Amino acid sequence: MDIAVMGYGTVGSGVVEVFTKNHDSIVSKSSQADLQLKYILDLRDFPNDPNSDKFIKDFNIILNDKDVRIVVETMGGLHPAYEYVSALLESGRSVVTSNKELIASKGYDLLKIAEDNNVNFLFEASVGGGVPIIRPITQCLAANEIREIAGILNGTTNFILTMMIEEHMSFEDALKLAQDNGYAEKDPTADIEGHDACRKICILASLCFGKHIYPDEVYTEGITKITLEDVAYAANYNSVIKLLGIAKKMPGGKIAAIVCPCIIKKRSQLANVNDVFNAILVKGDATGDVVFYGKGAGKLPTASAVVADVIDCAKHINRKKIFGWGPSAENYVEDHGLISCAMYIRATSKDKKTALEEAGNIFGKLTVLERSGAPEDEFAFITGVDSENAFREKLSSVKNFTPCSVIRVTDL
């Protein structure tokens, strides 16, 4: 049986490396007599690559070769990935991908095409890199009603926040270090503005709750406004700041989802996940809390998950796995403002005493925070729990202080 790889960037080259290095073991686990890498599709030239004889630039060569039964897509982006993958599925080929943007935007459509053509479409590596999460949700936790899923889903932002917390680096310096270390792209927008984490929580929420959730339905806020002052006040609250993706089932069966920086207590299982590591917390009605932890990105960890899906496709080459979710539904995703939580506010005022009295009158009992070196006009506090919509309405009525930072406080 032949396979092909589309895209020879970091992940694609890692897939070829893992497949080649562990070929005999992979074949023995695949239930096939043999598996051979036949094509690598990429528009660039790799003349000195040990697999140089396998490179092609025309997608139709793969599409028209009926001996190729499994195709790996690691090109990234929506186009032409969507067109290529849908054509392959329609032609009776199984496809494996690590492309989170593709799954978040077109996952239901592609799963339906795969089902209609009795082939498999697998994407374990699209969330968490080498951290197993897709298969555990659909198989190991299948007996549970999942109430909530939340996690640190982006290694770049977690590294930046770790440097701010542990090394007292500014956001700008921590971002530059992440870029110097290869953790952040030259254009880091997708990471630091939360778009990458948003795509991943959409995939996880779709799996957990059964209907497709699209990125434009999820309120998304990145970490660009987090300051060292906020980090210091959080530490005074025995807490840290993490960028979280959260999706939870609301009363009535609808789903609320959000991506945003959150203050979480140090006792939380997510609080001590540092550097480029990811962690995903699943709350099941039978299991309680289950946490999956590991490297969320990287060439070989991600390639490991991709190749595991290739093995799974090979074992199920003539049968479709029961896997996926249903179509989206109108108004299925609730307004994130209905989620209840406490809020952290850092503010300035010429009259702190009057400002705090006003804040107490508006928000109820406050937990006032401190940090060394704070200017005379600065203060910070944690409010009680309320819906975000109610909180925002109350905040708009303040007269005696100017908010500088507002961060959600979670009880995960």
N, C-alpha and C positions, 0 to 999 in steps of 0.2 A: 504494500500500500504506500502511495506517495503523498507527501505533504508539501505545502508551499508557504512561504513567509512573505508578507507584503509590508515593506518598510524595514529599513536596516539602520535605524537610529539606535539609541541607547538600549531600548527594550528589545527591538528586533534582533540586534546583534547578540544580545544576551540569550535570547531564545535559541539561536543557532548554536551558540557556545555550549549551553546546557544540553541541548539535544545531541550534539556531537560528542561531548565529553562522556555523557551517561547513556549513550545509545543502546548498548546491550541491555542494561537494566530497564530502560524505558520500554524496549520491545517486549521484554519478558513480562512486564506489568500490563501491557496493552491488549493482551489476548490475540495478537496478530502474529503471523509468521515472521513479518518484518515490517519496518517503517523506514522510509527513505526520504530525505529532504531532496526535492527535485528542483525547485525554483526559489529564487529570492528576487522579489520585485522591488526595484528602486531606480529612480531616474539618475542617480549619481553613479559614477564609476568607482570601482574598488579593485584596481588592477593587481594589487599585491595581497589581496585577501586570499586565504587558503581555499575559500569557496568561490573564487572568481569565475569558475566555469558554470556556476548555477545562476548567475545574475541575468535578469531580463528587464526590459523597460516597457513591455507591452502586456497589459493586464489580460488581453484576450488569449494569450498563450496559456495562461492558467485556466481561464474559463472554458476553453475548448479542449483541454486535456482531461479526458474522463478518468484517467488513472489517478489523478489528484483528487483525493476524497476528503481531505481535511486542509483547511487554509487558516493561517494565523494572520490577523490584521493588527499591525502595530504602527500604522502610519500616523494615527492621531487626527483630530479634527473631524468635521462632519462630511466634507466633500473633498475628494471623491469617495471617502470611506463608505458612506451610506450606499451609494450607487454600486460599488464593487461588492459589498457584503450582501446586499439584497439580491444581486444577480447570481452570486454563488449559491445562496440558499435556494433560490428558485430553480437552479440547475441541479439540485440534489446533493450539494456539498455541505458538510458541517463546517462551521466557522468558530474560531476562538479569537477573542479580542481583549485587549487591555484598555480600550478606548472609552474612558469615562464620559467624555462629551457625547459620543455616539450613543451610548446606552441611556444616558439621562434624557437625551432629546428624542431618540428613535427606538428605544428598547422595546416597547410594546409592539410596534410595527414589525420589527425584525423577529421577535419571538413568534409572532403570528405567522409570518412567512415560513419560519423554520417548522412550525407545527403543521402547516398546510402541506409541506413537502417532506414530512417525516425525517427531518434531519435535526441536528443539534446546534444550538447557538449558546456558547458558554463564555463567561466573562468574569471569572474569579478575580483576576488581576486588576479589574477596573476600580476596585475599592480596597485600599489598604496594602497595595503592592503584594508583598509576600505574606501578609497576615491573612490566614484563612478566615473568611467571614461569610461569603455568599453560600457556600456549600453547608456550613454549620447552620445557618438560618433556615435553609430549605430542607435540610435533612435532620440534623441532630436536634434542632429545637422545634421540629414540625408539630409536635404534640402540644406546644404552648400557644396560648393567646398572648401575643407580644403587646405590651402596654406602651412601651417607650423604647427608643433606641437613641443613643447619644454618643458622641465621640470626638476625639482629637483626630481629624481626618486629613490634615495637611502637615507634612514634616517640615516644610520651609517655615511656616508661621510658628510652629512649635519651637523650632530652633531659635528663631528671632526672640520670641518671648522668654525662652530659657536664658538667653544671653542677657536680656534686660533684667531678669529676676536674679540670676546668680552672679553676673559680672557687672551689673549696673551700667550696661551699655545703653546709649540712646537707640531709639528705633532705627535711625539712619545708619549708625555705625554697625548695628547688628545685622541689618539688611546687607550692607556691603560685605561683611564677613561671610554671610550666607552665600553671596554671589562668588566671593573669592574661593570658597570651599566647594563650589559646584552644586550647592543645595538650591540656589535660586537662579532663575533665568535672568538674562540681561534685561528683559522686560518682565518684571515679577508680578504684574497686575493680577493675573489669574489667582495667584497665591495670596498676596497680601490684601486684596479686596474681597477674598472669600469665595470667589467663583468656583475654584476647584473643589473646595469643601462642599459647596452647594450641590454640585453635580453628584458627589458621592452620597450625600444624605438623601438625595432624590432616589438614587438607585436602592439604597438600603430601605427607605420608607416604602417604596413600591413593592419590594420583596416582603417586607414585614406585614404590610397592611392590605396588599392584594390589588391595588389599582395604581395606574401610572401617575406619578407626580412629576410635573415638569419644573425645571429651574426657575422659570419666570413666575411660578406660584409661591416661591419660597423667599421670604424677606432675608436679605443677605447684607451683612455688614462686616467689613474687614478689620484689620488691626492698626491701620495707619494713624489713628487718633490716640492710641494708647501711649502714655508718657511714663517716665520714671517716677513722677509724682504719684500716679495711679498705682504703680507697682509697690511703692513704699506704703501707701495707705492700705492696700490689700494685705501686705505683710503684717501690719498692725492688727488686722482682723484675723490673723492666723490663716491667711488665704493666699492664693495665687490667681493670676489671670491666664486663661486659656481660650483659644478660639475653638468653639464647639459647634458641631452640627447636631441639631436636636429635632426629633420627630416623635410625636406622641398622639395616642388616641384620646379624643376628647369625648365628653358626655354626648350621647346621641350618635356616636360612631364616626364622626368626621375626624380629620387629621389636622393637627397644627404642626408647622415646621418652621425652623428658623436657623440661620447661621449667624453667629455673633460672638464677640468676646464676652466671656463670663468670669465672674469672680466665684471661685469654688474653694471650699475649706480644704486645708491640707490633709485632713483625714480621708478625703475622697480618693477612690481608686484611680481617678484620672489626674489628680493633682501632682503626682510624682512621675508622670510620663514626660520625659524631657528630651531635649535635642531633636533629632529627626524621627523619633519613634512616634507611632500612632497607637491609639487604644480605642476600642469600641465597646461600649457598655450596652448590653441587651437586657431589658427587664421583661421576664416571662412570668406568667401567672403560676406556673408549676416549678420552674427552676429558680425563681428569684433573679438576682443580678448575676450575669455572666459577662466576663471581660475578656476580650481578645486583644493581644498586645504583640507588637513587633515592629520591624522596619516597614514603614509605609511606602517606601519608594526605593529606587536603586536598581541597577542593571540586573543583577543576579537574583535578588529576592523576587522582583516582579516576574522575571523570566521563569523562575521556579513555578509560580502559580499558573503562568501561561502553559507551560509544558505539561503540568498536571491536568489541565483541561484537554490538552491534545490526547493524553492517555485515556481520559474519560470518553472522549469522542470515539477513539479507536475501539474501546470496549463496547460502545453502544452504536456501532456503525450502521446496523440494520434496524435500529429501533430508537424511538424518540424518548428522551427522558422527560418525566413530568416536572416541569420547571418553568417558572415565570410569574406573570401577573396579568390582570385584566386591563381593559381600557380605562382612561381617565373618566371622571364624572364631574359634571358641572357643580361648582360650589362644594366640592369634596374637601378642599383644603381651606381650613378656617383662617380668618384674620389672625395674624400672630399677636395682635393686641389683646386677644382674649386669654392668652397664656398669663398665669399669675406667677409672680416672683417678687422678691425684694429688689430694691434698686440702690446702687451706690451713686452718690452725687459728690463731686468735688466742685467747690464754688468759691467766689470771692465776694467780699462785702466790706464797706467802710465801717459797718457796725455789726461785728460778728454776733454779739449777744442778741441783738434784735433779730438778726437773720435766723439764728438757730431757734429762737422762740417762734418765729413765723413758720419755719420748717416743721417744728413740732406740732403747731396748730393745724397745719395743712396735711402732713403725712402721718401724724400720730407719733407713737414712741420711736425715738431715733437711737441708733448706736453711733455715737460720735467717735471719729477716728483721729489718730495723731500721726505725725511723722517729724523726724528731726529736720531742722532747717527750713521749716515752712514759714513763708512770709506772714506778717501780721494779719493781712487781709484774707488769707486763705483758710478754708476749713473743709472737712469732708464728713459724710455720715452715710449710714445704711438705713433705709426706710423699712417699714413693715411690709408684709406680703399683700399685694393687690394686683388686679389685672393691669397690664401695661397701658391699656386705653384709659383706665381711671387715673393711673399715675401721670400720664402725659397731660391729661386735663388739669390735674392739680398743679403740675409743674408750671403750666402756662399762666397760672394765677399769681405766682410769687412776685413780690415787689421789692424786697430788701436784699436780694443777692442775685448774682449772675452765675448760672451754671457753666462750668468749664468742661466737665466730663460726666457722662451718664453711662453706667455699665450695669448690665443685669447680674443679679446674684442668684446662683442656682443652689439647689440642695442635693445635687447628684452625689 
